[in-house]
Amino acid sequence: MKVKRIFAPDMRQAMRRVRDEIGADAVIISNHRVAGGVEVVAAKEEDYEMAQAELKRSQKKTRPAPSPVSSQDDALAAELRRAKMRIAEARRKAEQPQPEVSQVVNRQIDTEEDEDLRFILQSLKTRQEEQARKEHDHEPFIPDDLWSDQPKHQPREEADDLVKTMQQEIHQLRKLMEKQLHQPSYQSSLPVTPQSSYASYSPIQQRLNDLGLSSGLIRQLTASLESELSEEAAWKNVLSRFADSLPVVGEEYIARGGMIAFVGATGVGKTTTIGKLAARYVLQYGSSSLALVTTDCYRIAAHEQLKTFGRILDVPVRVVDENHNLDEVLLSLRGKRLVLIDTAGMNAGDPEGIQQKQMLASVSVRLKKLLVLSCSSQRQLIEKAWSNYQELDLSACVLTKLDESGSLGDALTLAIEKRLPVAYITDGQKIPDDLIVAQRQDLVSRAVVAAQTSGASDSNYDDTNPIFRAG
């Protein structure tokens, strides 16, 4: 017999593998819990029946053949004893007090799993009914050792009554099994998956979902939470994990100097961010060591805003065009301590976008690249921006338009999952005031307050706790 031993984290996955690997006619030989999940032993029904028949034939060869009367008597007595034991066990379980449905928090059976279990039960019921019909076709014999005070050969009517009694008890056993299948106590006794250990933290997961975090990040943050923690203690624990997982630069990025290119989609605030950083730098270090560069020659008057910043701050502004390539412009500005480069926002698949990426990648000077992401953009746009520019070896990112966004979760999820440090955040149009060096606790606080302000879950947040305040 071809027996398949299948290991899986839970019964649902085990049954799916049995059905996929063996087929719908599979017979479950045994199942029990093991470290890390469940073990199911299964085989095809035809193989199982052939193996059973072969076993019976081999047993007949190795032992004396019993008389027909005694063999059938023994089988009937054994079946009766087994039926009585199963009925007693089923009744004992049914009489035990059942927990309230609301208390069963680790329920592991969903609609698909119910169908799998019903499939097993129906298969067992069908085989039992066929076996009962086969036994009913033969003339019954009464075991000699059931009642010592009865004569050896009972009348035909008493034998029929005994068979009917057995059939009624077996039918009652089946009904009890079907009833137990749909009881919470039966479902909660099934193997528990790792995910079920988070069932008591569903309010915590809902709060994180309200922040706009991805499901994968939520599972990561709620993994291995201590079960004895209260909801508020668990919430603070999760927020602390959230803050620890955020990659940030943590210091004034432009203070290091160098040549920094700002890349990103159109309209995310690259030019305005450069203006804020340039104004901040001039206030601290003066204008003599700063220069601005723009590669955006595709839009009409695209470089005029940057030139306006240059005139106000008294810093030179260079334009990259068909007469002056980027490498030549940057080499001419090697004497400047800080060079901020504004780029055109384009689709990376467009010819102009491909040309611009090649230009940024081919310069002979050391160039740092910051990805500018708008927090008001949808998750798909944020992920697309990362996909378009990741090949440029991005150094960090800038999160803009926090004042226009109802959620920071999408941008923070990307920063964590892609390990892209956050250098700055911007939350307004004022230059240079509305630009802040990114800090972990501040980002988490802003994410919580943004979710609260948008009305995601008004009752879940506590304004009196410092960790929930923005800034």
Protein Blocks (a to p, Z undefined) as FASTA:
>chain_A
ZZdddddfblklmmmmmmmmnojkbccfbdcddehiacdddddfklmmmmmmmmmmmmmm
mpccddfklmmmmmmmmmmmmmmmmmmmmmmmmmpccddfklmmmbcbdfklmmmmmmmm
mmmmmmmmmmmmmmmmpccdddfklpmkbcfbdcfklmmmmmmmmmmmmmmmmmmmmmmm
mgmklmmmpccdfklmmmmmmmmmmmmmmnopafklmmmmmgoiafkbcfklmmmmmmmm
mmmmpccekiafklngpjdddeddehilpmmmmmmmmmmmmmmnojklgccddfblkbgh
klmmmmmmmmmnopacddddfklcfklmmmmmmmpmbdcdddddddfkbmklmmmmmmmm
mpcbdcdddddddfkbcfklmmmmmmmmmmnopabdcdehklmpcbfklmmmmmmmnopa
cfbdcebjbdcklpccddfklmmmmmmmmmmmnomammlpcfkbmklpgZZ
